[in-house]
Amino acid sequence: MFQFGALGSPPTLLVGLIALALVILVGRLVLRVAWKLVLLATLAVAVLWVLGAVGISVL
């Protein structure tokens, strides 16, 4: 059988790589949602600023 020294056995490495892949996948999904929220917040602030600049008080 292969010896990986301090890295551990192949099944342990496989489990670690699968866990890392899941963390990256979940992170990508969270960042996708976060970007949409940032864009929506930017749009909302811009609209409120323009409305305030023309004299329409919304808040």
N, CA, C, O and CB atoms as a CASP TS submission, in Angstrom:
PFRMAT TS
TARGET T0000
AUTHOR 0000-0000-0000
METHOD Language model
MODEL 1
PARENT N/A
ATOM      1  N   MET     1       0.848  -1.179   0.000  1.00  0.00           N
ATOM      2  CA  MET     1       0.000   0.000   0.000  1.00  0.00           C
ATOM      3  C   MET     1       0.889   1.236   0.000  1.00  0.00           C
ATOM      4  O   MET     1       2.032   1.187   0.456  1.00  0.00           O
ATOM      5  CB  MET     1      -0.963   0.001   1.222  1.00  0.00           C
ATOM      6  N   PHE     2       0.365   2.335  -0.509  1.00  0.00           N
ATOM      7  CA  PHE     2       1.119   3.580  -0.565  1.00  0.00           C
ATOM      8  C   PHE     2       1.313   4.159   0.823  1.00  0.00           C
ATOM      9  O   PHE     2       0.454   4.006   1.691  1.00  0.00           O
ATOM     10  CB  PHE     2       0.417   4.592  -1.460  1.00  0.00           C
ATOM     11  N   GLN     3       2.419   4.811   1.031  1.00  0.00           N
ATOM     12  CA  GLN     3       2.693   5.500   2.290  1.00  0.00           C
ATOM     13  C   GLN     3       2.837   6.996   2.008  1.00  0.00           C
ATOM     14  O   GLN     3       3.682   7.407   1.213  1.00  0.00           O
ATOM     15  CB  GLN     3       3.981   4.931   2.976  1.00  0.00           C
ATOM     16  N   PHE     4       2.029   7.781   2.649  1.00  0.00           N
ATOM     17  CA  PHE     4       2.066   9.213   2.442  1.00  0.00           C
ATOM     18  C   PHE     4       2.672   9.963   3.624  1.00  0.00           C
ATOM     19  O   PHE     4       2.635  11.193   3.658  1.00  0.00           O
ATOM     20  CB  PHE     4       0.682   9.720   2.176  1.00  0.00           C
ATOM     21  N   GLY     5       3.214   9.258   4.568  1.00  0.00           N
ATOM     22  CA  GLY     5       3.873   9.879   5.714  1.00  0.00           C
ATOM     23  C   GLY     5       2.898  10.685   6.546  1.00  0.00           C
ATOM     24  O   GLY     5       1.880  10.170   7.008  1.00  0.00           O
ATOM     25  N   ALA     6       3.217  11.946   6.731  1.00  0.00           N
ATOM     26  CA  ALA     6       2.419  12.815   7.596  1.00  0.00           C
ATOM     27  C   ALA     6       1.056  13.161   7.000  1.00  0.00           C
ATOM     28  O   ALA     6       0.175  13.641   7.714  1.00  0.00           O
ATOM     29  CB  ALA     6       3.179  14.086   7.881  1.00  0.00           C
ATOM     30  N   LEU     7       0.873  12.922   5.703  1.00  0.00           N
ATOM     31  CA  LEU     7      -0.401  13.268   5.067  1.00  0.00           C
ATOM     32  C   LEU     7      -1.521  12.296   5.431  1.00  0.00           C
ATOM     33  O   LEU     7      -2.696  12.653   5.347  1.00  0.00           O
ATOM     34  CB  LEU     7      -0.231  13.305   3.562  1.00  0.00           C
ATOM     35  N   GLY     8      -1.184  11.107   5.822  1.00  0.00           N
ATOM     36  CA  GLY     8      -2.193  10.129   6.189  1.00  0.00           C
ATOM     37  C   GLY     8      -2.413   9.126   5.074  1.00  0.00           C
ATOM     38  O   GLY     8      -1.691   9.113   4.078  1.00  0.00           O
ATOM     39  N   SER     9      -3.407   8.297   5.254  1.00  0.00           N
ATOM     40  CA  SER     9      -3.695   7.245   4.289  1.00  0.00           C
ATOM     41  C   SER     9      -4.530   7.796   3.135  1.00  0.00           C
ATOM     42  O   SER     9      -5.146   8.853   3.270  1.00  0.00           O
ATOM     43  CB  SER     9      -4.423   6.073   4.970  1.00  0.00           C
ATOM     44  N   PRO    10      -4.559   7.096   2.011  1.00  0.00           N
ATOM     45  CA  PRO    10      -5.358   7.567   0.864  1.00  0.00           C
ATOM     46  C   PRO    10      -6.844   7.795   1.183  1.00  0.00           C
ATOM     47  O   PRO    10      -7.408   8.788   0.724  1.00  0.00           O
ATOM     48  CB  PRO    10      -5.248   6.569  -0.263  1.00  0.00           C
ATOM     49  N   PRO    11      -7.501   6.907   1.956  1.00  0.00           N
ATOM     50  CA  PRO    11      -8.910   7.206   2.274  1.00  0.00           C
ATOM     51  C   PRO    11      -9.078   8.503   3.074  1.00  0.00           C
ATOM     52  O   PRO    11     -10.046   9.239   2.884  1.00  0.00           O
ATOM     53  CB  PRO    11      -9.519   6.048   3.059  1.00  0.00           C
ATOM     54  N   THR    12      -8.128   8.769   3.964  1.00  0.00           N
ATOM     55  CA  THR    12      -8.191  10.007   4.741  1.00  0.00           C
ATOM     56  C   THR    12      -8.007  11.213   3.833  1.00  0.00           C
ATOM     57  O   THR    12      -8.698  12.221   3.982  1.00  0.00           O
ATOM     58  CB  THR    12      -7.125  10.008   5.850  1.00  0.00           C
ATOM     59  N   LEU    13      -7.078  11.109   2.896  1.00  0.00           N
ATOM     60  CA  LEU    13      -6.865  12.192   1.934  1.00  0.00           C
ATOM     61  C   LEU    13      -8.107  12.409   1.078  1.00  0.00           C
ATOM     62  O   LEU    13      -8.483  13.548   0.798  1.00  0.00           O
ATOM     63  CB  LEU    13      -5.655  11.887   1.040  1.00  0.00           C
ATOM     64  N   LEU    14      -8.736  11.327   0.667  1.00  0.00           N
ATOM     65  CA  LEU    14      -9.935  11.422  -0.161  1.00  0.00           C
ATOM     66  C   LEU    14     -11.063  12.118   0.594  1.00  0.00           C
ATOM     67  O   LEU    14     -11.738  12.987   0.041  1.00  0.00           O
ATOM     68  CB  LEU    14     -10.384  10.027  -0.615  1.00  0.00           C
ATOM     69  N   VAL    15     -11.265  11.746   1.839  1.00  0.00           N
ATOM     70  CA  VAL    15     -12.306  12.380   2.654  1.00  0.00           C
ATOM     71  C   VAL    15     -11.999  13.867   2.837  1.00  0.00           C
ATOM     72  O   VAL    15     -12.901  14.701   2.769  1.00  0.00           O
ATOM     73  CB  VAL    15     -12.425  11.680   4.033  1.00  0.00           C
ATOM     74  N   GLY    16     -10.740  14.192   3.066  1.00  0.00           N
ATOM     75  CA  GLY    16     -10.354  15.590   3.222  1.00  0.00           C
ATOM     76  C   GLY    16     -10.586  16.393   1.955  1.00  0.00           C
ATOM     77  O   GLY    16     -11.060  17.527   2.017  1.00  0.00           O
ATOM     78  N   LEU    17     -10.257  15.819   0.810  1.00  0.00           N
ATOM     79  CA  LEU    17     -10.464  16.513  -0.463  1.00  0.00           C
ATOM     80  C   LEU    17     -11.948  16.688  -0.776  1.00  0.00           C
ATOM     81  O   LEU    17     -12.353  17.719  -1.312  1.00  0.00           O
ATOM     82  CB  LEU    17      -9.781  15.750  -1.596  1.00  0.00           C
ATOM     83  N   ILE    18     -12.747  15.694  -0.447  1.00  0.00           N
ATOM     84  CA  ILE    18     -14.194  15.813  -0.657  1.00  0.00           C
ATOM     85  C   ILE    18     -14.766  16.900   0.254  1.00  0.00           C
ATOM     86  O   ILE    18     -15.615  17.685  -0.170  1.00  0.00           O
ATOM     87  CB  ILE    18     -14.903  14.454  -0.392  1.00  0.00           C
ATOM     88  N   ALA    19     -14.302  16.945   1.501  1.00  0.00           N
ATOM     89  CA  ALA    19     -14.760  17.986   2.425  1.00  0.00           C
ATOM     90  C   ALA    19     -14.353  19.367   1.910  1.00  0.00           C
ATOM     91  O   ALA    19     -15.143  20.309   1.977  1.00  0.00           O
ATOM     92  CB  ALA    19     -14.183  17.749   3.843  1.00  0.00           C
ATOM     93  N   LEU    20     -13.140  19.491   1.404  1.00  0.00           N
ATOM     94  CA  LEU    20     -12.677  20.762   0.854  1.00  0.00           C
ATOM     95  C   LEU    20     -13.515  21.180  -0.353  1.00  0.00           C
ATOM     96  O   LEU    20     -13.855  22.355  -0.497  1.00  0.00           O
ATOM     97  CB  LEU    20     -11.202  20.662   0.461  1.00  0.00           C
ATOM     98  N   ALA    21     -13.844  20.231  -1.212  1.00  0.00           N
ATOM     99  CA  ALA    21     -14.677  20.520  -2.380  1.00  0.00           C
ATOM    100  C   ALA    21     -16.062  21.007  -1.948  1.00  0.00           C
ATOM    101  O   ALA    21     -16.609  21.925  -2.559  1.00  0.00           O
ATOM    102  CB  ALA    21     -14.805  19.271  -3.273  1.00  0.00           C
ATOM    103  N   LEU    22     -16.629  20.408  -0.913  1.00  0.00           N
ATOM    104  CA  LEU    22     -17.942  20.839  -0.422  1.00  0.00           C
ATOM    105  C   LEU    22     -17.881  22.244   0.161  1.00  0.00           C
ATOM    106  O   LEU    22     -18.789  23.047  -0.053  1.00  0.00           O
ATOM    107  CB  LEU    22     -18.464  19.860   0.633  1.00  0.00           C
ATOM    108  N   VAL    23     -16.812  22.544   0.897  1.00  0.00           N
ATOM    109  CA  VAL    23     -16.658  23.887   1.468  1.00  0.00           C
ATOM    110  C   VAL    23     -16.559  24.923   0.350  1.00  0.00           C
ATOM    111  O   VAL    23     -17.169  25.989   0.434  1.00  0.00           O
ATOM    112  CB  VAL    23     -15.404  23.956   2.382  1.00  0.00           C
ATOM    113  N   ILE    24     -15.795  24.614  -0.689  1.00  0.00           N
ATOM    114  CA  ILE    24     -15.654  25.544  -1.810  1.00  0.00           C
ATOM    115  C   ILE    24     -16.981  25.720  -2.536  1.00  0.00           C
ATOM    116  O   ILE    24     -17.334  26.837  -2.914  1.00  0.00           O
ATOM    117  CB  ILE    24     -14.577  25.050  -2.789  1.00  0.00           C
ATOM    118  N   LEU    25     -17.716  24.639  -2.735  1.00  0.00           N
ATOM    119  CA  LEU    25     -19.010  24.724  -3.410  1.00  0.00           C
ATOM    120  C   LEU    25     -19.997  25.572  -2.619  1.00  0.00           C
ATOM    121  O   LEU    25     -20.674  26.430  -3.185  1.00  0.00           O
ATOM    122  CB  LEU    25     -19.583  23.327  -3.632  1.00  0.00           C
ATOM    123  N   VAL    26     -20.082  25.337  -1.318  1.00  0.00           N
ATOM    124  CA  VAL    26     -20.993  26.118  -0.476  1.00  0.00           C
ATOM    125  C   VAL    26     -20.553  27.579  -0.453  1.00  0.00           C
ATOM    126  O   VAL    26     -21.389  28.481  -0.490  1.00  0.00           O
ATOM    127  CB  VAL    26     -21.043  25.544   0.967  1.00  0.00           C
ATOM    128  N   GLY    27     -19.254  27.810  -0.393  1.00  0.00           N
ATOM    129  CA  GLY    27     -18.739  29.174  -0.407  1.00  0.00           C
ATOM    130  C   GLY    27     -19.107  29.911  -1.680  1.00  0.00           C
ATOM    131  O   GLY    27     -19.457  31.091  -1.641  1.00  0.00           O
ATOM    132  N   ARG    28     -19.029  29.226  -2.802  1.00  0.00           N
ATOM    133  CA  ARG    28     -19.412  29.848  -4.074  1.00  0.00           C
ATOM    134  C   ARG    28     -20.890  30.224  -4.076  1.00  0.00           C
ATOM    135  O   ARG    28     -21.258  31.297  -4.556  1.00  0.00           O
ATOM    136  CB  ARG    28     -19.108  28.904  -5.247  1.00  0.00           C
ATOM    137  N   LEU    29     -21.731  29.350  -3.545  1.00  0.00           N
ATOM    138  CA  LEU    29     -23.167  29.647  -3.501  1.00  0.00           C
ATOM    139  C   LEU    29     -23.453  30.836  -2.593  1.00  0.00           C
ATOM    140  O   LEU    29     -24.270  31.694  -2.925  1.00  0.00           O
ATOM    141  CB  LEU    29     -23.956  28.419  -3.022  1.00  0.00           C
ATOM    142  N   VAL    30     -22.778  30.885  -1.442  1.00  0.00           N
ATOM    143  CA  VAL    30     -22.981  31.989  -0.510  1.00  0.00           C
ATOM    144  C   VAL    30     -22.513  33.306  -1.137  1.00  0.00           C
ATOM    145  O   VAL    30     -23.179  34.333  -1.000  1.00  0.00           O
ATOM    146  CB  VAL    30     -22.229  31.724   0.815  1.00  0.00           C
ATOM    147  N   LEU    31     -21.370  33.274  -1.823  1.00  0.00           N
ATOM    148  CA  LEU    31     -20.865  34.485  -2.464  1.00  0.00           C
ATOM    149  C   LEU    31     -21.779  34.947  -3.590  1.00  0.00           C
ATOM    150  O   LEU    31     -21.931  36.148  -3.812  1.00  0.00           O
ATOM    151  CB  LEU    31     -19.463  34.251  -2.999  1.00  0.00           C
ATOM    152  N   ARG    32     -22.383  34.010  -4.296  1.00  0.00           N
ATOM    153  CA  ARG    32     -23.319  34.386  -5.363  1.00  0.00           C
ATOM    154  C   ARG    32     -24.506  35.158  -4.777  1.00  0.00           C
ATOM    155  O   ARG    32     -24.930  36.172  -5.330  1.00  0.00           O
ATOM    156  CB  ARG    32     -23.818  33.125  -6.127  1.00  0.00           C
ATOM    157  N   VAL    33     -25.029  34.674  -3.667  1.00  0.00           N
ATOM    158  CA  VAL    33     -26.149  35.362  -3.014  1.00  0.00           C
ATOM    159  C   VAL    33     -25.680  36.698  -2.445  1.00  0.00           C
ATOM    160  O   VAL    33     -26.396  37.696  -2.539  1.00  0.00           O
ATOM    161  CB  VAL    33     -26.758  34.480  -1.890  1.00  0.00           C
ATOM    162  N   ALA    34     -24.487  36.725  -1.858  1.00  0.00           N
ATOM    163  CA  ALA    34     -23.964  37.958  -1.268  1.00  0.00           C
ATOM    164  C   ALA    34     -23.798  39.040  -2.327  1.00  0.00           C
ATOM    165  O   ALA    34     -24.124  40.200  -2.078  1.00  0.00           O
ATOM    166  CB  ALA    34     -22.624  37.694  -0.569  1.00  0.00           C
ATOM    167  N   TRP    35     -23.300  38.682  -3.494  1.00  0.00           N
ATOM    168  CA  TRP    35     -23.134  39.668  -4.566  1.00  0.00           C
ATOM    169  C   TRP    35     -24.477  40.248  -4.975  1.00  0.00           C
ATOM    170  O   TRP    35     -24.584  41.453  -5.203  1.00  0.00           O
ATOM    171  CB  TRP    35     -22.442  39.036  -5.782  1.00  0.00           C
ATOM    172  N   LYS    36     -25.496  39.416  -5.070  1.00  0.00           N
ATOM    173  CA  LYS    36     -26.823  39.913  -5.440  1.00  0.00           C
ATOM    174  C   LYS    36     -27.356  40.877  -4.384  1.00  0.00           C
ATOM    175  O   LYS    36     -27.968  41.892  -4.715  1.00  0.00           O
ATOM    176  CB  LYS    36     -27.801  38.743  -5.630  1.00  0.00           C
ATOM    177  N   LEU    37     -27.123  40.558  -3.121  1.00  0.00           N
ATOM    178  CA  LEU    37     -27.574  41.446  -2.053  1.00  0.00           C
ATOM    179  C   LEU    37     -26.832  42.784  -2.091  1.00  0.00           C
ATOM    180  O   LEU    37     -27.436  43.835  -1.877  1.00  0.00           O
ATOM    181  CB  LEU    37     -27.379  40.776  -0.690  1.00  0.00           C
ATOM    182  N   VAL    38     -25.535  42.747  -2.361  1.00  0.00           N
ATOM    183  CA  VAL    38     -24.756  43.984  -2.448  1.00  0.00           C
ATOM    184  C   VAL    38     -25.244  44.837  -3.617  1.00  0.00           C
ATOM    185  O   VAL    38     -25.373  46.054  -3.488  1.00  0.00           O
ATOM    186  CB  VAL    38     -23.251  43.669  -2.604  1.00  0.00           C
ATOM    187  N   LEU    39     -25.511  44.207  -4.742  1.00  0.00           N
ATOM    188  CA  LEU    39     -26.003  44.958  -5.898  1.00  0.00           C
ATOM    189  C   LEU    39     -27.374  45.572  -5.630  1.00  0.00           C
ATOM    190  O   LEU    39     -27.628  46.719  -5.997  1.00  0.00           O
ATOM    191  CB  LEU    39     -26.072  44.052  -7.122  1.00  0.00           C
ATOM    192  N   LEU    40     -28.252  44.809  -4.993  1.00  0.00           N
ATOM    193  CA  LEU    40     -29.578  45.338  -4.665  1.00  0.00           C
ATOM    194  C   LEU    40     -29.487  46.487  -3.671  1.00  0.00           C
ATOM    195  O   LEU    40     -30.198  47.482  -3.810  1.00  0.00           O
ATOM    196  CB  LEU    40     -30.466  44.232  -4.100  1.00  0.00           C
ATOM    197  N   ALA    41     -28.622  46.363  -2.672  1.00  0.00           N
ATOM    198  CA  ALA    41     -28.454  47.433  -1.689  1.00  0.00           C
ATOM    199  C   ALA    41     -27.895  48.685  -2.354  1.00  0.00           C
ATOM    200  O   ALA    41     -28.329  49.797  -2.051  1.00  0.00           O
ATOM    201  CB  ALA    41     -27.530  46.979  -0.544  1.00  0.00           C
ATOM    202  N   THR    42     -26.932  48.510  -3.259  1.00  0.00           N
ATOM    203  CA  THR    42     -26.369  49.653  -3.979  1.00  0.00           C
ATOM    204  C   THR    42     -27.429  50.350  -4.810  1.00  0.00           C
ATOM    205  O   THR    42     -27.507  51.578  -4.827  1.00  0.00           O
ATOM    206  CB  THR    42     -25.215  49.208  -4.874  1.00  0.00           C
ATOM    207  N   LEU    43     -28.235  49.575  -5.491  1.00  0.00           N
ATOM    208  CA  LEU    43     -29.319  50.144  -6.294  1.00  0.00           C
ATOM    209  C   LEU    43     -30.324  50.891  -5.420  1.00  0.00           C
ATOM    210  O   LEU    43     -30.767  51.983  -5.777  1.00  0.00           O
ATOM    211  CB  LEU    43     -30.031  49.041  -7.083  1.00  0.00           C
ATOM    212  N   ALA    44     -30.681  50.310  -4.281  1.00  0.00           N
ATOM    213  CA  ALA    44     -31.645  50.950  -3.385  1.00  0.00           C
ATOM    214  C   ALA    44     -31.103  52.265  -2.846  1.00  0.00           C
ATOM    215  O   ALA    44     -31.829  53.258  -2.790  1.00  0.00           O
ATOM    216  CB  ALA    44     -32.000  50.016  -2.227  1.00  0.00           C
ATOM    217  N   VAL    45     -29.836  52.282  -2.449  1.00  0.00           N
ATOM    218  CA  VAL    45     -29.244  53.518  -1.931  1.00  0.00           C
ATOM    219  C   VAL    45     -29.169  54.573  -3.030  1.00  0.00           C
ATOM    220  O   VAL    45     -29.435  55.749  -2.782  1.00  0.00           O
ATOM    221  CB  VAL    45     -27.838  53.248  -1.352  1.00  0.00           C
ATOM    222  N   ALA    46     -28.810  54.161  -4.233  1.00  0.00           N
ATOM    223  CA  ALA    46     -28.731  55.112  -5.350  1.00  0.00           C
ATOM    224  C   ALA    46     -30.104  55.710  -5.648  1.00  0.00           C
ATOM    225  O   ALA    46     -30.215  56.917  -5.867  1.00  0.00           O
ATOM    226  CB  ALA    46     -28.167  54.421  -6.612  1.00  0.00           C
ATOM    227  N   VAL    47     -31.139  54.891  -5.661  1.00  0.00           N
ATOM    228  CA  VAL    47     -32.493  55.390  -5.929  1.00  0.00           C
ATOM    229  C   VAL    47     -32.928  56.355  -4.829  1.00  0.00           C
ATOM    230  O   VAL    47     -33.468  57.422  -5.124  1.00  0.00           O
ATOM    231  CB  VAL    47     -33.497  54.215  -6.040  1.00  0.00           C
ATOM    232  N   LEU    48     -32.701  55.996  -3.568  1.00  0.00           N
ATOM    233  CA  LEU    48     -33.072  56.885  -2.470  1.00  0.00           C
ATOM    234  C   LEU    48     -32.299  58.201  -2.532  1.00  0.00           C
ATOM    235  O   LEU    48     -32.852  59.258  -2.228  1.00  0.00           O
ATOM    236  CB  LEU    48     -32.826  56.197  -1.128  1.00  0.00           C
ATOM    237  N   TRP    49     -31.035  58.146  -2.921  1.00  0.00           N
ATOM    238  CA  TRP    49     -30.209  59.351  -3.022  1.00  0.00           C
ATOM    239  C   TRP    49     -30.742  60.272  -4.133  1.00  0.00           C
ATOM    240  O   TRP    49     -30.849  61.484  -3.943  1.00  0.00           O
ATOM    241  CB  TRP    49     -28.724  58.971  -3.296  1.00  0.00           C
ATOM    242  N   VAL    50     -31.071  59.689  -5.286  1.00  0.00           N
ATOM    243  CA  VAL    50     -31.585  60.485  -6.406  1.00  0.00           C
ATOM    244  C   VAL    50     -32.940  61.097  -6.023  1.00  0.00           C
ATOM    245  O   VAL    50     -33.195  62.271  -6.293  1.00  0.00           O
ATOM    246  CB  VAL    50     -31.722  59.608  -7.694  1.00  0.00           C
ATOM    247  N   LEU    51     -33.796  60.301  -5.400  1.00  0.00           N
ATOM    248  CA  LEU    51     -35.094  60.842  -4.979  1.00  0.00           C
ATOM    249  C   LEU    51     -34.914  61.969  -3.978  1.00  0.00           C
ATOM    250  O   LEU    51     -35.617  62.977  -4.047  1.00  0.00           O
ATOM    251  CB  LEU    51     -35.968  59.739  -4.371  1.00  0.00           C
ATOM    252  N   GLY    52     -33.980  61.810  -3.049  1.00  0.00           N
ATOM    253  CA  GLY    52     -33.709  62.880  -2.085  1.00  0.00           C
ATOM    254  C   GLY    52     -33.132  64.112  -2.753  1.00  0.00           C
ATOM    255  O   GLY    52     -33.410  65.235  -2.334  1.00  0.00           O
ATOM    256  N   ALA    53     -32.326  63.911  -3.797  1.00  0.00           N
ATOM    257  CA  ALA    53     -31.715  65.042  -4.484  1.00  0.00           C
ATOM    258  C   ALA    53     -32.738  65.872  -5.238  1.00  0.00           C
ATOM    259  O   ALA    53     -32.559  67.080  -5.392  1.00  0.00           O
ATOM    260  CB  ALA    53     -30.650  64.558  -5.436  1.00  0.00           C
ATOM    261  N   VAL    54     -33.805  65.246  -5.709  1.00  0.00           N
ATOM    262  CA  VAL    54     -34.851  65.993  -6.440  1.00  0.00           C
ATOM    263  C   VAL    54     -35.970  66.473  -5.515  1.00  0.00           C
ATOM    264  O   VAL    54     -36.954  67.057  -5.968  1.00  0.00           O
ATOM    265  CB  VAL    54     -35.449  65.118  -7.551  1.00  0.00           C
ATOM    266  N   GLY    55     -35.808  66.222  -4.228  1.00  0.00           N
ATOM    267  CA  GLY    55     -36.769  66.775  -3.255  1.00  0.00           C
ATOM    268  C   GLY    55     -37.872  65.846  -2.819  1.00  0.00           C
ATOM    269  O   GLY    55     -38.797  66.281  -2.133  1.00  0.00           O
ATOM    270  N   ILE    56     -37.813  64.574  -3.192  1.00  0.00           N
ATOM    271  CA  ILE    56     -38.845  63.624  -2.770  1.00  0.00           C
ATOM    272  C   ILE    56     -38.310  62.884  -1.542  1.00  0.00           C
ATOM    273  O   ILE    56     -37.320  62.157  -1.625  1.00  0.00           O
ATOM    274  CB  ILE    56     -39.223  62.615  -3.937  1.00  0.00           C
ATOM    275  N   SER    57     -38.985  63.082  -0.395  1.00  0.00           N
ATOM    276  CA  SER    57     -38.544  62.454   0.838  1.00  0.00           C
ATOM    277  C   SER    57     -39.267  61.106   1.008  1.00  0.00           C
ATOM    278  O   SER    57     -40.490  61.049   1.141  1.00  0.00           O
ATOM    279  CB  SER    57     -38.809  63.390   2.058  1.00  0.00           C
ATOM    280  N   VAL    58     -38.486  60.048   0.999  1.00  0.00           N
ATOM    281  CA  VAL    58     -39.068  58.707   1.082  1.00  0.00           C
ATOM    282  C   VAL    58     -39.028  58.180   2.509  1.00  0.00           C
ATOM    283  O   VAL    58     -39.980  57.554   2.976  1.00  0.00           O
ATOM    284  CB  VAL    58     -38.332  57.746   0.148  1.00  0.00           C
ATOM    285  N   LEU    59     -37.941  58.433   3.184  1.00  0.00           N
ATOM    286  CA  LEU    59     -37.799  57.914   4.557  1.00  0.00           C
ATOM    287  C   LEU    59     -38.104  58.949   5.594  1.00  0.00           C
ATOM    288  O   LEU    59     -38.030  58.666   6.789  1.00  0.00           O
ATOM    289  CB  LEU    59     -36.411  57.388   4.783  1.00  0.00           C
TER
END
